Amino acid sequence: MNDDFSKYETMKNAGASAEDVYREALKSGVDPITRIRLIRAVYSLSPRQAKEVFVIAEGQAESLDEFQGKVADVLSGEPVGPRQ
């Protein structure tokens, strides 16, 4: 793979957050797997940190813990709503 992430490196160097960079890549039509690789490479993130950026940037939850709680609720048959 010969990905050119220089555009996103420039964004990072200008102060863009990982979520901002992820959203820009999404808007630019970058495929989902490459978006994850991109934010991991540019921001030196672990897989867990990259997953958190994904859930926040895509508006699925405000944190990875909240997202995983929702998934657990769905799997257990609990109604999905704000976690207490």
C-alpha positions in Angstrom: 0.0 0.0 0.0 1.4 3.4 -1.0 -1.0 5.8 0.7 -0.2 9.5 0.5 -1.5 11.0 3.8 0.5 14.3 3.3 -2.8 16.3 3.1 -3.8 15.0 6.5 -0.4 15.4 8.0 -0.6 19.0 7.0 -4.0 19.3 8.6 -2.6 17.8 11.8 0.3 20.1 11.8 -2.1 23.1 11.5 -3.9 21.9 14.6 -6.7 19.7 13.3 -8.0 17.0 15.6 -8.1 13.4 14.7 -11.9 13.7 14.4 -11.5 16.6 12.0 -9.1 14.7 9.9 -11.3 11.6 9.9 -14.3 13.7 8.8 -12.3 15.4 6.0 -11.2 11.9 4.7 -14.8 10.8 4.8 -15.9 13.9 2.9 -13.1 13.2 0.4 -14.4 9.7 -0.3 -11.7 7.8 1.4 -12.8 4.2 2.1 -13.5 3.2 5.8 -10.5 0.9 6.2 -8.1 3.5 4.8 -9.6 6.2 7.1 -8.8 4.0 10.1 -5.3 3.4 8.8 -4.9 7.1 8.1 -5.8 8.3 11.6 -3.7 5.6 13.2 -0.7 6.6 11.0 -1.0 10.3 11.2 -1.8 10.5 15.0 0.1 7.3 16.1 -3.1 5.9 17.6 -3.7 2.4 19.0 -6.6 0.4 17.5 -8.8 1.3 20.5 -8.0 5.0 20.1 -8.7 4.9 16.4 -12.1 3.2 17.1 -13.0 6.0 19.5 -12.2 8.6 16.8 -14.4 6.7 14.4 -17.4 6.5 16.7 -17.1 10.2 17.7 -16.4 11.5 14.2 -19.3 9.5 12.7 -21.7 10.7 15.5 -22.4 7.3 16.8 -21.6 8.2 20.4 -19.6 10.7 22.5 -17.1 8.0 23.6 -16.1 4.5 22.9 -17.4 3.4 26.3 -20.8 4.9 25.5 -20.8 3.2 22.1 -19.9 -0.2 23.5 -22.6 0.2 26.1 -25.2 0.7 23.4 -23.9 -2.4 21.6 -24.2 -4.4 24.8 -27.8 -3.1 25.3 -28.8 -4.2 21.8 -27.2 -7.6 22.3 -29.0 -8.1 25.6 -32.3 -6.9 24.3 -32.3 -3.8 26.4 -33.9 -0.7 25.0 -31.2 1.7 23.6 -31.1 5.1 25.2 -28.8 7.3 27.3 -26.7 5.3 29.7 -27.0 6.2 33.4 
